[in-house]
Amino acid sequence: MAKITININTDGDEPKVTTSTDNTDADTPKVEPSKEETPIEQPEEEKKEETSSAKEPNQDESSEKDDPKKMDMTKEEHSKMDHDAIPMGMAGHDHHKMMIADFKKRFWVCVIITIPILVFSPMIQNFVGYNFLLPANPYILLALSSFVYFWGGWPFLKGFWSEVKKASPGMMTLIAMAISVAYFYSAATVFGLPGVDFFWELGTLIVIMLLGHWIEMKSVLGASKALQLLVSMMPAEAHRVKADGQVEDVKLDVLEQNDVIMIKPGEKVPADGIIIEGSSHLNEAMLTGESKPVKKETENKVIGGSINGNGSLKVKVEHTGKDSYLNKVIKLVEDAQKSKSKMQNLSDRAAKWLTYIALGLGFGTLAVWLFLGFPFVFALERMVTVMVIACPHALGLAIPLVVAISTAVSAQNGLLIRNRTAFEDSRKITTLLFDKTGTLTKGDFGVTRIVSLDKQFSEDELLRLTVALEQSSEHPIAVGIVRKAKDQKITTPKAEKFNAITGKGVEASVEGKDIKVVSPGYLKDKSIAVPEGAYSSEAETVVFIIINEKLAGYIALADEIRPESAEAIKVFKKNGIKVLMATGDNDKVAKAVSDQLGLDGYFAEVLPDQKVKIVKDLQDKGEFVAMTGDGVNDAPALAQSNVGIAIGSGTDVAAETADIILVNSNPNDIAKLILFGKATYNKMIQNLIWATAYNVVAIPLAAGVLYKAGFVLGPAVGAVFMSLSTIIVAVNAQLLRKKIGNK
């Protein structure tokens, strides 16, 4: 089964977010996948990275890591395990579940052993008011505490050693030092050193630390569920149609490009492709966030993982394996989760400095109390408590867990994040610059009029020559013209010497004639007068046909404004965002759309390079600009903007210059993006406050500033507060899923 797992390692000096794809079926073809699951092929570069890392384990661990079956999870701790270097069969989800099971087992066993430690502790007996000391009571406590220290505390001791080897002390160093000082000092009292033992505090401290890690890891695992659900949508097999018309059931990993597959009613689509026969309504909700079933017919694209309605389809396979939409989404999410934003880097630095501060405060506390003449045991207790409370565990988890959850849930809602900083900065947007066609409008252009200005060419002839140039284009205007020609069953001639006139149209040679299909801007540049009556409606878009350098006619098309555009613009304005539009259309059409939607302004007859200037001018005025475009033609403007948003079809997810990719061409998704960005940022701030404010209050108490007032905070109570802070941060991050999931 293919699984996507998000791993967050907060036990080193820098919290690390990693994801892994467990693709055991694809890598071991002899194992039959279940009917409900299928392998998702990993990108080649990721396979190479995992192969190289798996071949180079530490020498003392190579025998275990080379054989997944021999891996002893009780001998590996959370901080030491390199999630990226685990063999494919053990990577990701299964590894993380085993780590959780290991901490759970250690927790419950230590709870059982700590109970008699508490019962037989002289300090507890004096506090509660009973006397139940066994013969050799100190040695029994030492034996029980030794088990808890060496076995229960093993993950922390191993983590400490790992941090020492890296010369980068972290929270494992603090925990290990606290429990080690408590254990060895207490052991020394058994063999004659004057003082009171810390055995009961040692036991409770380790139990609470294990509990905190266990809950933390469960929270982290929960962050990956959204993508696991996404991947599990793929079926195990496909119905491939052979050349003779016979249908055979094959596994997905044998499907190739241009294979023809049959999709029966109610089945999941096994691969990206183009419908060549049939029509149906497909449910793409889990892939694109589109709640309503989408009507699909001949020549429409389908996405692997979507669910077919009640129609039967034949589909020509376009993308499989690593080239599929699903794998591109997974790759984008992985990259986003691995990349670190400014906020995340700030959290990392704070956690590292807090470790140094905690070590300094711990030893400083010991020195101060000894200098003041207090007993060593009291000074030692203060030091241990400070070190425990100051563990930056919650701080290390505060940002990475929010990142993992927001990225995964955003992907479920059709928001693919390539740049986390831009996503977090979406809350700063003051101006939103829209492209018109296919974004604010449906982009479903229909031909309303064909007018010939030359008696040599009839309306059908003009359409026939025009469609020769437009048949390969995916622009909505071209699609509308091609659809009109198909409706009239017009045979398309062949175009030669095709050339794009940047931002103004196309030209080619058709049957010996030089044909140009151009915008009004081209006529203006060439000083050609626009024919009277060319625009019967301000909302119409008109393209002009020039044959052998003579204006021969024009085709008018209309594009309906999306019903959701007005709603989205209300949301933008409610949030204080100016909405502008830049379009290559003429001024009349641009003004009509702008007036109807109540935009703050528009730019008409704009070329791609002019959009860059518009963005720069807005930025020079102090605006924080988000630019929306198709990710290809608008690449310069997307790169120049503060937040670049690529808007395109469901399978167009490779816009290299965009920070964020919206699967649907829906303005409401941009509103959703801004709200998601704000919610994510707010949750990060909340977590940072929870993680740091507790330290500000608790560390002075742990050091003993209220000693004269009769308040002394013990190490075990300190551990409770530290773990509570971690748990609050983890739970608060999980609340983000509910918050942004309901938007």
C-alpha positions in Angstrom: 0.0 0.0 0.0 1.3 3.4 -0.9 1.3 5.7 2.2 2.4 9.3 2.8 3.6 10.0 6.3 4.6 13.2 7.9 7.4 12.8 10.5 8.4 15.6 12.8 11.5 15.1 14.8 11.7 17.6 17.6 14.4 15.9 19.6 17.4 17.3 17.9 18.8 20.8 17.9 16.5 21.7 15.1 12.9 20.4 14.7 12.8 18.6 11.4 9.7 17.9 9.3 10.1 15.0 6.8 7.7 13.0 4.8 8.1 9.6 3.4 6.3 7.5 0.8 6.0 3.8 1.8 5.6 2.1 -1.6 6.3 -1.5 -0.7 4.0 -2.8 -3.5 5.8 -0.9 -6.2 9.3 -1.9 -5.0 8.5 -5.6 -4.4 6.4 -6.7 -7.4 6.1 -10.3 -6.2 3.7 -9.1 -3.4 0.2 -8.8 -4.7 -1.5 -5.5 -3.7 -4.9 -5.7 -2.1 -8.0 -4.9 -4.1 -8.5 -1.7 -2.2 -5.0 -0.3 -2.4 -2.4 0.4 -5.0 1.2 1.5 -5.3 1.9 5.1 -6.1 5.3 5.3 -7.9 7.8 7.6 -6.3 9.8 10.2 -8.3 13.1 8.8 -9.4 15.2 11.3 -7.5 13.5 10.4 -4.3 14.2 6.7 -4.9 17.9 7.5 -5.5 18.1 9.5 -2.3 16.4 6.8 -0.2 18.6 4.1 -1.7 21.8 6.0 -1.0 20.8 6.8 2.5 19.8 3.2 3.2 23.1 2.0 2.0 25.1 4.2 4.4 23.8 3.6 7.9 26.0 4.0 11.0 28.4 1.1 11.3 27.0 0.1 14.7 23.5 -0.1 13.3 24.0 -1.4 9.8 23.1 -5.0 10.6 19.7 -3.9 12.0 18.9 -1.3 9.4 19.8 -3.5 6.5 17.2 -6.0 7.6 13.9 -4.4 8.5 12.7 -7.6 10.2 15.6 -7.4 12.6 15.1 -3.8 13.6 14.6 -3.6 17.3 12.5 -0.6 18.0 13.4 -0.7 21.7 17.0 0.1 20.8 16.2 3.1 18.7 15.0 6.4 20.2 13.0 9.1 18.5 15.8 11.6 18.1 18.4 9.1 16.7 16.3 7.6 14.0 16.9 9.2 10.7 13.5 9.0 9.0 14.9 9.6 5.6 17.4 6.7 5.9 15.0 3.8 6.7 14.7 1.0 4.2 11.7 1.3 2.0 9.8 -1.5 3.7 10.0 0.2 7.1 9.8 3.9 6.1 7.2 6.5 7.2 3.9 5.4 8.5 4.8 1.9 9.8 8.1 3.2 11.4 6.3 6.0 13.2 3.5 3.7 14.4 6.2 1.4 15.8 7.9 4.3 17.6 4.6 5.3 19.1 4.0 1.7 20.3 7.5 1.6 21.8 6.9 4.8 23.8 3.5 3.5 24.9 5.0 0.2 26.1 7.8 2.0 28.0 5.3 4.4 29.5 3.0 1.7 30.9 5.8 -0.6 32.1 7.5 2.3 33.9 4.1 3.3 35.5 3.8 -0.2 36.9 7.4 -0.1 38.2 7.1 3.4 39.6 4.1 2.5 41.8 6.1 0.4 44.2 8.9 3.1 44.1 6.3 5.6 45.4 4.9 3.1 47.9 8.3 2.3 49.5 9.7 5.8 49.3 10.4 7.2 52.8 9.6 10.7 51.7 6.2 9.7 50.4 5.5 7.7 53.5 6.3 10.7 55.7 4.2 13.0 53.5 1.1 10.7 53.5 1.6 9.5 57.1 2.3 5.8 57.1 5.3 3.5 57.7 6.0 0.5 55.4 9.7 0.0 55.1 10.9 -3.4 53.8 14.2 -5.0 54.8 16.9 -3.6 52.5 14.4 -1.0 51.4 17.0 1.4 49.9 18.4 -1.4 47.7 15.0 -2.4 46.5 14.3 1.2 45.5 17.7 1.3 43.8 17.0 -1.9 41.8 13.5 -0.7 40.7 14.8 2.8 39.9 17.8 1.4 37.9 15.3 -0.5 35.6 13.2 2.7 35.2 16.4 4.8 34.5 18.2 2.5 32.1 15.2 1.0 30.3 12.5 3.7 30.6 15.0 6.5 30.2 16.9 4.8 27.3 15.4 7.0 24.5 16.5 10.1 26.3 20.0 8.8 27.1 20.5 7.7 23.4 19.2 11.1 22.3 21.7 12.8 24.6 24.5 10.8 23.1 23.4 11.6 19.6 23.3 15.4 20.4 26.8 15.2 22.1 28.2 13.6 18.9 26.7 16.4 16.8 28.1 19.0 19.3 24.6 20.4 19.4 22.9 20.0 22.8 19.1 20.0 22.7 16.2 19.0 24.8 17.4 15.4 25.1 20.5 16.7 26.7 18.4 18.5 29.3 16.2 15.5 30.1 19.2 13.1 30.2 21.1 15.4 32.5 18.1 15.8 34.8 17.4 12.1 35.2 21.1 11.2 35.4 21.8 13.7 38.1 18.8 12.4 40.1 19.6 8.7 39.6 23.4 8.8 40.4 23.0 11.2 43.3 20.2 9.0 44.8 22.3 5.9 44.2 25.2 7.5 46.0 22.9 8.1 49.1 22.2 4.4 49.2 25.9 3.7 49.6 26.5 6.3 52.3 26.5 9.8 50.9 24.5 12.1 53.2 21.3 13.3 51.7 17.7 12.3 50.7 17.2 10.1 47.6 15.3 11.3 44.5 14.1 7.8 43.4 10.4 8.6 43.5 11.0 11.9 41.5 13.2 10.1 39.1 10.5 7.5 38.4 7.7 10.1 38.0 9.9 12.3 35.9 10.6 9.5 33.3 7.0 8.4 33.3 5.8 11.9 32.5 8.4 12.5 29.9 7.5 9.2 28.2 3.8 10.3 28.3 4.6 13.6 26.8 6.6 12.0 23.9 3.9 9.4 23.3 1.1 12.0 23.0 3.3 14.3 20.9 4.1 11.5 18.4 0.4 10.5 18.2 -0.4 14.2 17.3 2.3 14.2 14.7 1.0 11.0 13.1 -2.5 12.5 13.0 -1.1 15.3 10.8 -0.5 12.8 7.9 -4.0 11.4 7.8 -5.2 13.8 5.1 -2.6 12.7 2.5 -2.9 9.0 3.5 -6.6 9.3 2.7 -5.8 11.0 -0.6 -3.4 8.2 -1.6 -5.7 5.4 -0.5 -8.3 6.6 -3.1 -6.4 4.9 -5.9 -7.8 1.6 -7.1 -5.6 -1.5 -7.3 -6.4 -2.4 -10.9 -7.6 -1.0 -14.3 -9.7 -2.4 -17.1 -7.4 -2.1 -20.1 -8.9 -2.3 -23.6 -6.8 -4.3 -26.0 -6.4 -3.6 -29.7 -9.0 -6.3 -30.5 -11.6 -4.7 -28.2 -11.2 -7.3 -25.4 -10.9 -5.9 -21.8 -8.3 -7.2 -19.4 -7.7 -6.4 -15.7 -4.2 -5.2 -15.1 -2.3 -3.7 -12.1 -1.7 0.1 -12.3 2.1 -0.3 -12.4 1.8 -1.9 -15.9 -0.3 0.9 -17.4 1.5 3.0 -20.0 0.8 6.3 -21.7 -1.8 6.0 -24.5 -3.3 2.8 -23.2 -7.1 2.8 -23.4 -8.9 1.9 -20.2 -12.5 1.4 -19.4 -14.1 3.0 -16.2 -17.4 1.5 -15.2 -20.1 3.4 -13.2 -19.1 3.9 -9.6 -15.5 2.9 -10.0 -12.4 5.0 -9.2 -10.4 6.5 -12.1 -7.1 4.6 -12.1 -5.0 7.1 -14.0 -5.0 10.6 -15.5 -6.2 10.7 -19.0 -8.5 12.1 -21.7 -12.0 10.7 -22.3 -12.4 9.3 -25.8 -15.8 7.8 -25.4 -18.8 8.3 -23.1 -19.8 11.0 -20.6 -20.4 11.0 -16.8 -20.3 13.1 -13.7 -17.1 12.6 -11.7 -16.6 13.3 -8.0 -13.2 15.1 -7.5 -13.9 16.4 -4.1 -10.9 14.7 -2.4 -8.6 15.8 -5.1 -9.5 19.3 -6.0 -11.9 20.5 -3.2 -14.7 20.8 -5.8 -17.8 19.7 -3.8 -20.1 19.2 -6.8 -19.7 16.3 -9.2 -18.1 17.6 -12.4 -19.6 16.8 -15.8 -17.0 15.1 -18.1 -17.5 14.2 -21.7 -15.4 13.4 -24.8 -12.0 15.2 -24.8 -12.3 16.3 -21.2 -9.5 15.3 -18.8 -10.0 13.0 -15.8 -7.8 12.8 -12.7 -6.7 9.5 -11.2 -8.4 8.9 -7.9 -11.7 10.7 -8.7 -14.9 8.6 -8.6 -17.0 8.0 -11.7 -20.7 8.6 -11.6 -23.3 6.5 -13.4 -21.8 6.7 -16.9 -19.3 4.3 -18.6 -16.1 5.9 -19.9 -13.2 5.0 -22.2 -10.1 7.0 -21.3 -6.8 7.3 -23.1 -4.1 7.3 -20.4 -2.1 10.5 -20.3 -0.1 10.3 -17.0 0.9 7.4 -14.8 3.1 6.8 -11.8 5.4 9.8 -10.9 3.8 12.0 -13.7 0.3 11.6 -12.3 -1.6 14.5 -10.7 -1.7 12.7 -7.4 2.1 12.2 -7.3 2.7 15.8 -8.3 0.5 16.9 -5.4 2.4 14.6 -3.0 5.7 16.0 -4.2 4.6 19.6 -3.8 3.3 18.9 -0.3 6.5 17.1 0.6 8.6 20.0 -0.7 6.4 22.5 1.2 6.6 20.6 4.4 10.4 20.3 4.1 10.9 23.9 3.3 11.2 26.3 6.3 9.5 29.6 6.5 10.8 32.7 8.4 8.5 31.8 11.3 9.8 28.2 11.4 13.4 29.3 11.4 12.7 31.7 14.2 11.2 28.9 16.2 14.2 26.7 15.6 16.6 29.3 16.7 14.6 30.0 19.8 14.5 26.3 20.8 18.3 26.0 20.4 19.0 29.2 22.4 16.5 28.0 25.1 18.6 24.8 25.4 21.8 26.8 26.1 19.9 29.1 28.5 18.4 26.2 30.4 21.9 24.6 30.8 23.3 27.9 32.0 20.4 28.5 34.4 20.5 25.0 35.7 24.2 25.1 36.7 23.8 28.7 37.8 20.9 27.8 40.1 23.1 25.0 41.7 25.9 27.4 42.2 23.8 30.2 43.7 22.0 28.0 46.3 25.3 26.4 47.3 26.8 29.9 47.6 23.9 30.9 49.9 24.8 28.0 52.1 21.9 25.7 51.4 22.4 21.9 51.4 23.7 20.2 48.3 20.5 18.1 48.0 18.3 21.2 47.9 20.5 23.0 45.4 20.6 19.9 43.3 16.8 19.6 43.3 16.5 23.2 42.1 18.9 22.5 39.3 17.1 19.4 38.2 13.7 21.2 38.2 15.0 24.1 36.2 16.5 21.8 33.5 13.3 19.8 33.3 11.0 22.8 33.0 13.2 24.6 30.5 13.1 21.8 28.0 12.1 23.5 24.7 10.0 20.5 23.7 6.8 22.5 23.1 8.7 25.2 21.3 10.3 22.6 19.0 6.8 21.2 18.1 5.0 24.6 18.0 5.6 25.4 14.3 6.4 22.1 12.5 3.1 20.5 13.6 1.1 23.5 12.3 3.1 23.3 9.1 2.3 19.6 8.6 -1.4 20.0 9.3 -2.0 23.2 7.2 -0.1 21.8 4.2 -2.0 18.5 4.2 -5.4 20.0 4.8 -4.8 22.7 2.2 -3.9 20.0 -0.4 -7.3 18.4 0.3 -9.0 21.7 -0.5 -7.2 22.2 -3.8 -4.5 24.6 -2.4 -1.0 23.3 -3.3 1.7 25.2 -1.4 5.1 25.5 -3.0 6.4 28.3 -0.8 5.5 28.3 2.9 6.7 31.8 3.5 4.4 33.1 0.8 1.5 31.1 2.2 2.0 32.6 5.7 2.5 36.1 4.1 -0.9 35.8 2.3 -2.4 37.4 5.4 -0.5 40.6 4.4 -2.0 40.9 1.0 -3.4 44.5 0.3 -3.9 44.2 -3.4 -5.0 41.3 -5.5 -4.4 41.5 -9.3 -6.6 39.1 -11.3 -6.4 37.9 -14.8 -9.9 37.9 -16.2 -10.3 35.0 -18.5 -11.1 31.7 -16.8 -10.7 33.3 -13.3 -13.3 36.0 -12.8 -15.2 34.7 -15.8 -16.0 31.1 -16.6 -13.5 31.0 -19.5 -16.1 29.0 -21.4 -16.3 31.2 -24.5 -19.0 30.6 -27.0 -19.1 32.1 -30.4 -21.9 34.6 -30.7 -21.2 36.1 -34.1 -19.1 35.5 -37.2 -19.0 38.5 -39.5 -17.3 38.5 -43.0 -15.9 41.8 -44.3 -14.8 40.2 -47.6 -17.2 38.7 -50.1 -14.5 36.1 -51.0 -14.9 34.4 -47.6 -18.2 33.1 -46.2 -18.8 32.9 -42.5 -18.1 29.1 -42.6 -14.9 29.7 -44.6 -13.7 32.2 -42.0 -14.4 29.8 -39.2 -12.6 27.0 -41.2 -9.5 29.0 -41.7 -9.5 30.3 -38.1 -9.9 26.9 -36.5 -6.8 25.7 -38.3 -4.7 28.1 -36.2 -6.6 27.7 -32.9 -7.0 23.9 -32.8 -3.8 23.3 -30.8 -4.4 26.1 -28.3 -6.0 25.6 -24.8 -6.9 29.3 -24.4 -10.6 29.6 -23.7 -11.2 31.7 -26.9 -9.5 29.1 -29.0 -11.5 26.3 -27.3 -14.8 28.2 -28.1 -13.9 28.6 -31.7 -12.9 24.9 -32.1 -16.1 23.8 -30.4 -18.1 26.0 -32.8 -16.4 24.3 -35.8 -17.1 20.9 -34.4 -20.7 21.7 -33.8 -21.0 22.7 -37.5 -18.9 19.6 -38.5 -16.4 21.7 -40.3 -13.2 19.9 -41.5 -10.1 21.5 -40.2 -7.3 22.3 -42.7 -3.6 21.9 -41.9 -1.7 25.0 -40.6 2.0 25.5 -41.5 4.7 28.0 -40.3 2.8 28.6 -37.1 4.0 31.5 -35.0 2.7 33.2 -31.8 2.5 37.0 -31.9 3.3 37.7 -28.2 0.2 38.9 -26.4 -1.6 39.8 -29.6 -2.5 36.6 -31.5 -1.2 33.9 -33.8 -0.3 33.5 -37.4 0.2 30.6 -39.8 0.0 29.6 -43.5 -3.1 27.7 -44.4 -3.7 26.4 -48.0 -1.2 29.0 -49.3 -2.9 31.9 -47.5 -1.2 34.0 -44.7 -3.7 33.9 -41.9 -3.6 36.0 -38.7 -6.0 35.7 -35.8 -5.4 38.8 -33.7 -6.6 41.0 -30.8 -7.8 44.6 -31.1 -4.3 45.6 -29.8 -2.8 44.3 -33.0 -5.1 46.4 -35.2 -4.2 49.4 -33.1 -0.5 48.8 -33.6 -0.9 48.4 -37.3 -3.3 51.4 -37.6 -6.1 49.2 -38.9 -9.5 50.6 -38.1 -11.9 48.5 -36.0 -15.0 47.8 -38.1 -18.2 49.5 -37.1 -20.5 47.2 -35.1 -17.7 44.9 -34.2 -18.8 45.2 -30.5 -22.5 44.7 -30.1 -22.0 44.1 -26.4 -19.4 45.4 -24.0 -19.0 42.0 -22.5 -18.1 40.4 -25.9 -14.5 39.5 -26.9 -13.7 39.9 -30.5 -10.8 38.4 -32.5 -10.1 39.6 -36.0 -9.1 37.5 -39.0 -6.5 39.0 -41.4 -6.0 37.1 -44.6 -3.0 38.1 -46.8 -2.6 41.3 -44.8 -6.2 42.3 -45.4 -8.9 42.4 -42.7 -11.3 39.7 -43.8 -13.7 39.5 -40.8 -14.1 38.9 -37.1 -15.5 36.4 -34.6 -17.2 37.6 -31.5 -17.3 35.5 -28.3 -18.9 36.0 -24.9 -17.6 34.8 -21.6 -20.0 34.7 -18.7 -18.9 36.0 -15.3 -18.6 33.3 -12.6 -21.4 33.4 -10.1 -18.8 32.9 -7.3 -16.7 35.9 -8.4 -19.0 38.4 -6.8 -19.1 36.5 -3.6 -15.3 36.2 -3.5 -14.7 39.9 -4.2 -17.0 40.7 -1.2 -14.8 38.6 1.0 -11.7 40.4 -0.3 -13.2 43.8 0.3 -14.4 42.7 3.8 -10.8 41.9 4.6 -9.6 45.3 3.3 -8.0 44.0 0.0 -8.1 46.0 -3.2 -9.2 44.0 -6.2 -7.8 44.9 -9.6 -8.0 43.2 -13.0 -5.4 43.0 -15.8 -6.6 41.6 -19.1 -5.6 41.5 -22.7 -9.2 42.3 -23.7 -10.3 45.6 -24.9 -11.3 48.5 -22.6 -15.0 48.0 -23.1 -15.0 44.4 -22.1 -12.7 45.0 -19.2 -14.9 47.9 -18.0 -18.1 45.9 -18.3 -16.6 43.1 -16.1 -15.1 45.6 -13.6 -18.4 47.5 -13.2 -20.5 44.3 -12.9 -18.2 42.9 -10.1 -17.5 46.2 -8.4 -13.7 46.0 -8.8 -11.4 48.8 -7.6 -9.8 49.2 -11.0 -8.7 47.4 -14.2 -6.0 47.4 -16.9 -7.1 46.6 -20.4 -5.2 45.3 -23.5 -2.2 44.3 -21.3 0.7 42.3 -22.5 2.5 39.8 -20.2 5.5 42.1 -19.8 3.3 45.0 -18.9 1.8 42.9 -16.0 5.2 42.9 -14.4 5.3 46.7 -14.6 1.8 46.9 -13.1 3.0 44.7 -10.2 6.1 46.8 -9.7 4.2 50.1 -9.7 1.8 48.8 -7.1 4.7 47.6 -4.9 6.4 51.0 -5.2 3.2 52.5 -3.8 3.6 50.2 -0.7 1.1 47.6 -1.7 1.6 43.9 -0.8 0.6 42.3 -4.1 -0.8 38.9 -4.9 -0.8 38.1 -8.6 -3.0 35.4 -10.2 -2.2 33.8 -13.5 -1.8 30.6 -15.4 1.8 30.0 -14.2 3.2 30.0 -17.7 2.3 33.2 -19.7 2.2 35.2 -16.5 5.5 33.8 -15.1 7.4 37.1 -14.9 4.5 38.8 -13.0 4.1 35.8 -10.8 7.8 35.9 -9.9 7.7 39.7 -9.3 4.6 39.6 -7.0 4.8 39.1 -3.2 2.6 36.1 -3.5 2.3 34.3 -6.9 -0.8 32.3 -7.4 -1.1 29.9 -10.3 -4.6 29.1 -11.4 -5.3 26.3 -13.9 -6.8 23.0 -14.6 -6.7 20.0 -12.3 -3.6 18.5 -13.9 -1.6 21.7 -14.4 0.4 21.6 -11.2 3.9 22.3 -12.5 3.8 26.1 -12.5 7.5 26.7 -11.5 7.2 30.4 -10.8 4.1 30.3 -8.6 4.2 30.2 -4.8 0.8 28.6 -4.5 -1.2 26.6 -7.0 -5.0 26.5 -7.0 -6.4 23.3 -8.6 -9.7 25.0 -9.5 -10.0 28.3 -11.4 -12.3 29.6 -8.7 -11.9 33.1 -7.1 -13.4 31.7 -3.9 -10.3 29.4 -3.6 -8.2 32.6 -3.4 -10.4 33.9 -0.6 -10.0 30.5 1.1 -6.2 30.7 0.6 -6.1 34.0 2.4 -8.3 32.8 5.3 -6.2 29.6 5.5 -3.0 31.6 5.6 -4.3 33.9 8.4 -5.6 30.9 10.4 -2.2 29.1 10.0 -0.2 32.2 11.1 -2.5 32.8 14.1 -2.1 29.2 15.2 1.7 29.5 15.0 1.6 32.7 17.1 -0.7 30.9 19.7 1.7 28.0 19.9 4.7 30.2 20.3 3.0 32.0 23.1 2.0 28.8 24.8 5.5 27.4 24.4 7.4 30.4 25.6 5.1 32.1 28.2 5.1 28.9 30.3 8.9 29.0 30.4 8.9 32.7 31.5 6.7 31.9 34.5 7.9 28.4 35.4 11.7 28.8 35.3 11.9 31.4 38.1 9.6 29.2 40.2 11.8 26.2 39.5 14.9 28.1 40.5 13.2 28.8 43.9 12.4 32.6 43.8 9.4 32.0 46.0 11.3 29.8 48.5 10.9 32.4 51.3 7.2 32.5 50.6 7.1 28.8 51.3 6.6 27.6 47.7 9.0 25.1 46.2 8.5 23.5 42.8 9.7 19.9 42.7 11.2 18.1 39.6 8.2 15.8 39.1 5.8 18.8 39.2 8.1 20.6 36.8 7.9 17.6 34.5 4.1 17.8 34.6 4.2 21.4 33.6 6.7 20.8 30.8 4.6 17.9 29.4 1.4 19.9 29.8 2.9 22.7 27.7 3.8 20.1 25.0 0.4 18.5 25.0 -1.4 21.9 24.8 0.7 22.9 21.8 0.0 19.6 20.1 -3.8 19.8 20.7 -3.9 23.4 19.7 -2.2 22.6 16.4 -4.8 19.8 15.8 -7.6 22.4 16.3 -6.3 24.0 13.1 -7.6 21.1 11.1 -11.1 21.7 12.3 -10.8 25.5 11.8 -9.6 25.6 8.2 -11.5 22.4 7.3 -14.8 24.3 8.0 -13.9 27.4 6.0 
